[in-house]
Each structure stands twice: as structure tokens, then as C-alpha cells.
Amino acid sequence: MAKVLILSRYWDSELERIIHSLVGLNANLTMCLGELPKSNLHGLPQLHPFKNWSFTEALLLTPTLLRSSFQAVHFFFQKDEVPSPAHHFLAQFYKVLQKKMVVSQDPTSPAFAGSTNSVWARSALKTKFASCENLEDQVSQELKLFVKKMRPFALIPDSVEKFYQDAQILSPHLRSNSSKLKFLFLKSPQSSTALPNISYVPQNEIELQYLFSKSQAALLAFSELGSAQLQAYKSMMIFFKIPLVISPWQKEKVPGLVRDLETGWVLETGLMQFLSLLMENPTLQIDFQAGFEENQSQRDFDLQTNRLSRLYEDLIPGA
């Protein structure tokens, strides 16, 4: 995870909510605020160097910023907020250092635009998943035909070798179950194998969304996934109403990832429980309407914070 400085002149409930969510995703954050927050923010480091948000105050802050070696800075602006002299100075400071900048809202200043090092969080925060109808228009005819032949299938975010290495007992069962539910692996096979070996590596996020929207479920329980990856699948689950199959440790890693038997299944006893589930429910059907009701603002917020967390991860290669 990139080491990110959060810079905001004001403190409000929306920013607090975003920060708490990012902390839950193990984001490496330091807060530089104009107002004292009302909560301790899980002990996050805080800087309060500004009274007037002046050029001089920003200049005096630079030694601290250099020592801290932040890899990116995220400017949070209120709607229609005009950037201060301090904002202008720090924007130029990080451009000279060739560090990444993330900007929430559109500041009324060109100082935050026109740089190859700028990443506009507005698009990441506001972009929602394409509807199923729109996805159909954005993927190739080859992928549509592939999916049509594959269905019904469950997605597995691994290669076939990695999956069967961790779940060897599933092999004979899947051969007998293949006519009911296929497994689609999202990573390329490492070698030829006699095991069920159907894979498709998505070339972009649209293809991943399309595959997810056409699947019966995403089988995550046997894969090693980070918090941001799990949040990404949760966001797709919320939007497309496709269930997830997860492990207990994944549920602990991202609280609320799945509501057992309502938005998916938690395999408390691992492989044997999954085999039993397949015997009872061969195509992993679930009725979302019976147990899945979230208000739209919470749904949008989950999508937004997930995309912001992934943006942070993508800022610095290998972070």
C-alpha cells in the first residue's frame, strides 16, 4: 500500500467516513488537517501546521514532508472550495518531486491539472459499475460467445494449478459435476493438465465485471486475496447481486463481506462444506431479494471507498 498524505482544510462526516473505511483496508495514511477531528482516527499520525493556509506555512512544512517520504498526496476539497496559497505551493512541490497526486472534487485552479503525475480521484469516486446492458456493448463478440458456452459457471480468481493444489479433494467431484456447474479460472494455466482447465484472463475491468455479472457465484474461499481485492468483489456482489463463497478468515478480514445464506456462503468447515453445498445446490442459486436490502447511499459509498483503496494500491508499483 502506498504511503499517502491526506490533506484537507476541513473536517466533516463524509471525510471521516472515508478515512475510517480506508483504515479498515489497512491504508497507510497520515492526516494533515486544518480542523481537529472529533475522533482519534484509530491513532493515525496527524499534522496540524496551518492556521491561515499560507504559502509561508506550506514552505515551513516541507522538511517534515521530505522526512516522511510520502509516495502520494491526496487533496480533499469541499464542493466549490477555492485552493489556498498552501494548496498551490504543495501541488507544485509534489509535481517537482514527481510524486503522485490525487484530488477529490474539482478545485477551481489549473495548479492541480495538466500533470502526468496527477490522478483524479473524482473519476474513481464517482464512476459506478456499468449496467449489464452497457457491459454487453463494451465487450467483444468473442467474449460473449465464450460466456454463452460456459454458463453456468463460477469464477475462481486463481490458476487451475493453484486452485487444485489447495483443494485437491474437489477434482473427482468436479468431473462428475461439470455438466451442472463449470469453473472459470481468471489466471492463465501454468502448464497443460488433465484437470478441468477453462480459463479466461480479463484484459480490463469491464471484462472482469462482465464475467462476474454472468457467473453463478465467485468462489473466493480457496484463494489468497488482500483486503482491497475482497472489497472489489464485495462491490461487484452488491451491484450485480451475484453471491460470494468465502472462508472465515476472509470474513474477518473484511467485516460484512458476506451475509451467510443471504448474499453468499461462509465455508466454516472448508472443503467438505463446499462439497455438501454443491450437492444440495449444484448451481449455487441464492435469492438476494429475500435477504439483501441496502440503501443506495451505503451501496455507493462501498463502491467509492473500494475504488479509492484500489487507486492507492495502483499509484505505486509494488506498494
C-alpha positions in Angstrom: 0.0 0.0 0.0 1.3 3.4 -0.9 2.2 5.8 1.9 -0.4 8.6 1.4 -0.7 12.1 3.0 -4.3 13.2 3.3 -4.6 17.0 3.1 -7.9 18.7 3.9 -8.7 22.2 5.2 -12.0 21.0 6.7 -13.2 18.0 8.6 -16.6 16.7 8.0 -18.6 13.5 8.3 -18.0 12.4 4.7 -14.2 12.6 5.1 -14.4 10.9 8.5 -16.4 8.1 6.9 -13.9 7.6 4.1 -10.9 7.7 6.4 -12.5 5.0 8.7 -13.2 2.8 5.7 -9.7 3.2 4.3 -8.2 2.4 7.7 -10.3 -0.8 7.7 -8.5 -1.7 4.4 -5.1 -1.2 6.1 -4.3 2.0 4.1 -1.1 3.7 5.2 -2.3 7.2 5.9 -1.1 10.4 7.6 -3.6 13.2 8.1 -2.8 16.9 7.5 -5.9 18.8 8.7 -7.0 22.3 9.2 -9.5 21.3 11.8 -9.1 18.9 14.7 -11.1 15.7 14.2 -13.6 14.7 16.8 -12.4 11.1 16.9 -8.9 9.6 17.3 -8.9 8.1 13.8 -7.5 4.8 15.0 -4.3 6.5 16.1 -3.4 7.7 12.6 -0.5 10.2 12.5 -1.8 13.8 12.3 -0.2 17.1 11.3 -1.8 20.5 12.1 0.7 23.0 10.6 -1.8 25.5 9.1 -3.7 28.5 10.6 -4.0 30.6 7.5 -3.1 28.0 4.8 -0.5 30.4 3.6 2.5 30.0 1.3 4.9 30.5 4.2 3.2 27.8 6.4 3.4 25.4 3.5 7.1 26.2 3.0 7.9 25.6 6.6 6.1 22.2 6.4 8.4 20.9 3.5 11.2 19.5 5.7 8.6 17.3 7.5 7.2 16.2 4.2 10.6 15.3 2.9 11.5 13.3 6.0 8.2 11.4 5.9 8.8 10.3 2.3 5.2 10.2 1.2 4.6 8.5 -2.1 1.4 10.4 -2.8 -0.7 13.2 -1.5 -4.5 13.3 -1.6 -6.1 16.7 -1.7 -9.6 16.7 -0.3 -11.7 19.8 -1.3 -15.1 20.8 -0.3 -17.6 21.5 -3.1 -16.6 24.8 -4.8 -13.7 25.3 -2.4 -11.0 27.6 -3.8 -7.5 26.3 -3.2 -5.4 28.3 -0.8 -1.8 29.5 -1.4 -0.7 26.5 0.7 -2.5 24.2 -1.7 -0.9 25.8 -4.7 2.6 25.6 -3.2 2.2 21.9 -2.2 0.8 21.0 -5.6 3.8 22.4 -7.3 6.1 20.9 -4.6 4.9 17.4 -5.3 5.0 17.9 -9.1 8.7 18.9 -8.8 9.3 15.7 -6.7 7.4 13.7 -9.3 5.1 12.3 -6.7 1.5 11.2 -7.4 -1.3 13.5 -6.6 -4.9 12.5 -6.0 -7.6 15.2 -6.0 -11.2 14.9 -4.7 -13.6 17.4 -6.2 -12.6 19.8 -8.9 -10.7 22.7 -7.5 -11.1 26.0 -9.3 -7.4 26.2 -10.2 -5.3 24.8 -13.0 -2.5 24.1 -10.5 -4.0 20.6 -10.0 -4.4 19.7 -13.6 -2.3 19.1 -16.6 0.3 16.9 -15.0 1.2 13.3 -15.9 1.6 12.7 -12.2 -1.9 13.7 -11.3 -4.6 11.1 -10.8 -8.1 12.5 -10.5 -9.9 10.7 -7.7 -13.2 12.3 -8.8 -13.5 9.8 -11.6 -12.6 7.0 -9.3 -15.0 8.1 -6.6 -17.9 8.8 -8.9 -17.6 6.1 -11.5 -20.1 3.3 -10.9 -20.3 -0.1 -12.4 -21.8 -0.2 -15.9 -25.2 -1.8 -16.1 -25.4 -5.3 -17.6 -26.9 -3.8 -20.8 -24.0 -1.3 -21.1 -21.5 -4.1 -20.5 -22.9 -6.0 -23.4 -22.0 -3.1 -25.7 -18.4 -2.9 -24.3 -17.1 -6.4 -24.7 -16.1 -8.3 -27.7 -18.4 -10.8 -29.6 -15.8 -13.5 -28.9 -16.2 -13.0 -25.1 -20.0 -13.0 -25.4 -19.9 -16.4 -27.3 -17.4 -17.8 -24.8 -19.6 -16.9 -21.8 -22.7 -18.3 -23.6 -21.0 -21.7 -24.0 -19.6 -21.6 -20.5 -22.7 -20.9 -18.5 -23.5 -21.8 -15.8 -20.1 -21.2 -14.2 -18.4 -20.0 -11.0 -15.5 -17.6 -11.1 -12.2 -18.5 -9.4 -9.5 -15.8 -9.1 -6.6 -18.3 -9.4 -4.9 -20.5 -11.9 -6.2 -24.1 -12.2 -2.9 -25.4 -10.7 -3.0 -23.2 -7.7 -6.7 -24.0 -7.0 -6.3 -27.7 -7.1 -3.1 -27.6 -5.1 -5.2 -26.1 -2.3 -8.4 -28.1 -3.0 -7.3 -31.5 -4.3 -10.4 -33.3 -3.0 -12.6 -31.3 -5.4 -11.1 -32.8 -8.5 -13.1 -36.0 -8.8 -16.3 -34.3 -7.7 -16.0 -31.5 -10.3 -15.6 -34.1 -13.1 -19.0 -35.5 -12.1 -20.5 -32.1 -11.5 -19.1 -30.4 -14.6 -22.4 -30.6 -16.6 -24.1 -28.6 -13.8 -21.5 -26.0 -12.9 -18.2 -25.2 -14.6 -15.3 -23.4 -13.0 -13.8 -20.4 -14.8 -10.2 -19.5 -13.7 -9.2 -15.9 -14.1 -5.4 -16.6 -14.3 -3.6 -18.4 -17.1 -2.7 -22.1 -16.5 0.9 -22.7 -15.8 1.0 -26.0 -17.7 -1.2 -28.5 -19.5 -3.2 -30.6 -17.1 -5.8 -33.3 -17.1 -7.8 -31.3 -14.5 -10.7 -29.2 -15.6 -8.9 -26.3 -17.2 -11.0 -23.5 -18.5 -9.6 -20.0 -18.0 -10.0 -16.5 -19.3 -7.8 -13.7 -18.2 -9.8 -10.4 -18.2 -8.0 -7.7 -20.2 -9.6 -4.9 -18.3 -12.1 -4.0 -15.6 -15.0 -4.1 -18.0 -14.3 -7.7 -18.9 -14.0 -8.7 -15.3 -17.3 -7.0 -14.5 -18.9 -8.8 -17.5 -17.7 -12.2 -16.4 -18.8 -11.6 -12.9 -22.3 -10.4 -13.9 -22.7 -13.6 -16.0 -21.5 -16.0 -13.3 -23.4 -18.0 -10.8 -21.0 -17.1 -8.0 -17.4 -16.1 -7.2 -15.6 -18.8 -5.3 -13.0 -16.9 -3.2 -12.7 -19.2 -0.3 -9.6 -21.1 -1.5 -7.7 -18.0 -2.9 -5.2 -15.7 -1.2 -6.8 -12.2 -1.6 -6.0 -8.9 0.0 -8.5 -6.6 1.6 -8.7 -4.4 -1.5 -9.4 -7.4 -3.7 -12.0 -8.7 -1.4 -13.6 -5.3 -1.3 -13.7 -5.2 -5.1 -15.6 -8.5 -5.2 -17.9 -7.2 -2.5 -18.7 -4.1 -4.6 -19.5 -6.3 -7.6 -21.6 -8.6 -5.4 -23.6 -5.6 -4.2 -24.1 -4.2 -7.7 -24.7 -7.3 -9.7 -26.3 -9.4 -6.9 -24.0 -12.4 -7.5 -23.2 -14.4 -4.4 -19.7 -15.0 -3.0 -18.3 -18.1 -1.4 -15.7 -17.2 1.2 -13.6 -18.5 4.1 -13.9 -17.5 7.7 -10.6 -15.6 7.6 -11.8 -13.6 4.6 -15.0 -12.7 6.6 -12.7 -11.5 9.4 -10.5 -9.5 7.0 -13.5 -7.6 5.6 -16.4 -7.5 8.0 -19.7 -7.7 6.2 -18.2 -9.2 3.1 -21.0 -11.8 3.0 -24.2 -12.4 4.9 -24.2 -16.2 5.2 -27.1 -17.8 3.2 -28.3 -14.3 2.2 -25.6 -12.9 -0.1 -23.4 -16.0 -0.2 -21.8 -18.7 1.9 -19.1 -18.8 4.5 -17.3 -22.1 4.5 -16.8 -22.6 8.2 -15.6 -26.2 7.7 -13.8 -25.6 4.4 -13.8 -28.2 1.6 -16.3 -30.6 3.0 -18.8 -27.9 3.5 -18.3 -26.8 -0.1 -18.8 -30.3 -1.4 -22.0 -30.5 0.6 -23.2 -27.2 -0.7 -22.6 -28.3 -4.3 -24.6 -31.5 -3.7 -27.5 -29.6 -2.3 -27.3 -26.5 -4.6 -25.4 -27.6 -7.8 -25.6 -24.2 -9.5 -25.2 -22.1 -6.3 -28.6 -20.4 -6.6 -29.5 -17.8 -4.0 -32.4 -15.4 -3.5 -30.9 -12.0 -3.0 -34.3 -10.3 -2.7 -35.1 -12.3 0.4 -32.2 -11.1 2.4 -30.4 -8.4 0.6 -31.6 -4.8 1.3 -29.1 -2.0 1.4 -29.9 1.7 0.9 -28.4 3.3 -2.2 -26.2 5.7 -0.4 -24.4 2.9 1.5 -24.0 0.9 -1.7 -22.5 3.9 -3.5 -20.2 4.6 -0.6 -18.9 1.0 -0.6 -18.2 1.2 -4.3 -16.4 4.6 -3.8 -14.1 3.6 -1.0 -13.2 0.4 -2.6 -12.2 2.1 -5.8 -10.2 4.7 -3.8 -8.3 2.0 -2.0 -7.5 0.3 -5.2 -6.4 3.6 -6.7 -4.0 4.0 -3.8 -2.6 0.5 -4.4 -2.2 1.2 -8.1 -0.3 4.5 -7.6 3.0 3.0 -6.6 4.1 -0.2 -8.4 4.8 -2.9 -5.9 3.5 -0.8 -3.0 
